[in-house]
């Protein structure tokens, strides 16, 4: 029973992770669970008010648990009208873990996100409520570097919120263009009610938010453990909590009963791009821009009925997308929405858009990677050993991940040969977003990297920083990209350069992925450098992959330019 009391206090050991003193009755309640237990009982029995302002109404999970454990016949009571009103509205019956996948152009969202949906007796899940935990910050308005630093050191408060599920769908699926995965859990109604009581207690409570540990996903695990104390999900994590990893852990616990996919507005619009005739595919945009009227589409006899439907339907989707981005005023949005939906209604009912369900993220590789390999560098045999705590790169199998995205932390690769043993690469952080441009989406592609690697003119790994931007286009076979990459590296002193890269990735097939990139650089010293990277990956299983790699690099040795060529084979294992 001590374990459950610790869960209600969010205690890791004998220290609570709740940083808000209003959550505790005892002054030392955050570090002394026994004192907090005594103070809680005293508060329940000494309350002068017996309404919504009472301690009982503010802490229903503690109240119900203590009443049950103490078997008290004279336990105090209170009339909690506000709690009962919200309880009836939410109507907790069961729970679903929700995973909004990565956002293609937002580094803060590339890990994904998790929250819980409390299912009610309504048939429509849109009428259910969502429980979310997030930092009290706006990543879009704050300086990106400041946002990242404050998130790493606990510079924001995190808060729980209870909102209608359809509002969270609008936020993640529509505004942020993120596909939604729903994982139904086998929590009983009694367990779900216990979780709801605890959620009520956490309302308005502040705790320091840390991107890698006490984040959105970690705090969802607290709620699941309160619902079912035997789960012990948090024990699986030590130094980092990645949202998708928490889904893996929940799956391993055996409590997922069903999986559902909700395509984002971006996914729907990309599907319409494949259905629209090339001669007509700009008409949805013209509708939204007010260049043509929806009635002109409906009355045009030269356009067949299916194309009319696609034009008007995609026009509505694109209108909603632009409105969510603040590109259209509300009055204009409402007028256009009414006009297009009215004309679309005249064309009759058809089957829903047939969107193929993509690979489930929980069937993709795990976050932590080790790799072992061997190769030939300039005729010499070389062995390789590497480790990476997180998370995914373009050479990893893309199965279950968002195309064109990469985010790596603390990637370390060492090599050994007869000549020497050295660190080939020590990446602090590397982020890549190769976002394909299309009819409806005019995205920029970009990437950045900070750390030590062997991609400069020097013979040994050098500390460098690079940031690049450009464009990418693709189809079902793969994608190619063109990027400009300014670089800065240190070799006794700092040197600057600028490079241009062109690359392609073939990712159509589940178990094969091919990457090729050519880079040409010019440095402030006047030296030039060419880099060629090619890899062929073979997915052996969910967490095993073999990669064949070739690297060509211009180098300078004893003031003379020479080329360095490396062939290697790497076995990668993820866990």
C-alpha positions, 0 to 999 in steps of 0.5 A: 500500500506504501507503493500506491501512496507514493504513486499518488504523490508522484514520488520517485524514491522518497522525493516527489516529482511534483514541484508545486507546494499547493499539491501537498498538505504538509510543508515537507510533504514532497520529501516525507510521504508519512508526514503527507499522509498524516497531514492529508487525513487531518485536512479531511477530518478538519475541513470546515467547508464541505463543498467544492473548496474542501480538501476532499473535493480537491483530492478525490483519489487520495480520499477514495483510496484512504477510505477504502484502506482504513475501512472507516465507517465515520469517514468525513464526506463532502458535496463535490458538485463541480467534480461530479459535473465534470465526471458525468461529462467525461463519463470515464469507461476506458482509456486509449494511448494516443501517439501523434507522429513526428512533425516534418518541419519542427525539431521540437516535435520530431520525437512525436508526442503521447497523451491519453484519451478517456473513452466515454459511453458515446459511440463517437470517440471525438466526444471523448476527452483527452488528458495532455501534459505539456510545457507551458511554452510556445515553441513557435513564438520563442527563440529556437535556441532559448526554447531548446536550452530552457527545455533541457534544464527545466526552464518551463513548468509542465501542466496537465490539461483535460480537453475535448478530444476533437480539439487535440485532433485539430491541433495535432492532425490538422494544424501540425500535419501529424498522423495520429495513432491510437492504441486502445488499452485494456484498463477496466472502468474501475481503473479508468475512474481511479485514473480520472480521480487522480487527473482531477487532483493534478489540475493546475499543478506545476512541475518542472518540464524536462525534454528528455526525462520528465516530459509529456510521455513520462507523465502519462506513465504516472497516470497509467500506473495510478490506474493499474499499480502493477504496471511499473512502466517508469522503471524501464527508463533512466536517462531519457524518455522518448515518446515512441519508446513509451508506446513500445513499453506499453506494448511490452506490458501487454495492455494494448488491445487494438490500434487505429490510424487517423491520417493528418490533413497533410496525408489527405491532401497528398492523396488528393494530389495523386487523384487530381488530373494534372490539367485540373490540379491547381483548381483547389488552390484557385478556389481557396485563393478566390480566383474561381467560384465553387459553382464554376466547378460544379457547372463545368460539363468538361470536368467529369463528376469524380474530378469535380468531387476531388477538386471540391473536397481537396479545396475544403481540406486545403482551406481548413489547412490554410485557416489553421495556419492563420493564412485566411481570415475567419469571415473569408474561411466561413464564406468559402467553406459554405460555398464549397461544401454546398456545391460538393453536396450537389454531387452526391455521396461517395466512399471515403478517401481510400488512404493506405495505412502506413507502417505502425510506429511501434513496428519500427526500430527502437531508439538505442542503437549499437553497431559493429562493422569492418571495412577497408580504408585506403587498402587497410583493414579497419574495425568499427564500433558505435553507439547512439542513445537516440534516435533515427537517421536517414540510413536507418530503416525508415519503416515506421518513421516519417520519411526524410527525418533524422534526429540523433543525439550523442552518436559515437563511432570508433575505429581501430586498425594496425595504425591507430585506434581513434574516434571517427565521429562524436555527434552532439546533435544532428537534425535533418528535415528533408520535406518534399515539395508538392502541389499543396506544400511548399516546404523548405528542407534543412539540416544542422549538425554539431560535433566531431567528424571526419568530413573535413580536409584534416586527417583526423576528426575535427569539431565542426558546425554546419547548417543547410537549407534547400529543396526536395521533391519525391514520389512513391519510389523515393526522393531527391534533394538539393541543399546549400551547406555553410560549414565552420570547423576548427583546426588550430583555428576556425575555418569557414566554408560553403558547400552544395549537396545533391542527394537521393533516397530510395525507400519504396521497399520495406526491407531496403533503403538506398542513400547517395549524396554528392557534396562539393565544398569551397573553404576560406583558404581557397581549398576545395573538397568533394565528398561522396557518400553511398549506403545500402541498408537491408532490414533483417528484422524490426531491430536488426539491419545490415548497411553497406557503405562507401565514402569518398573524401578529399583530404590534405596530407603533408600539404598535398591533396589526396583522396580517402576511400572507405568501404565497410559493412555495418551490423546495427542492433536497436533496443 
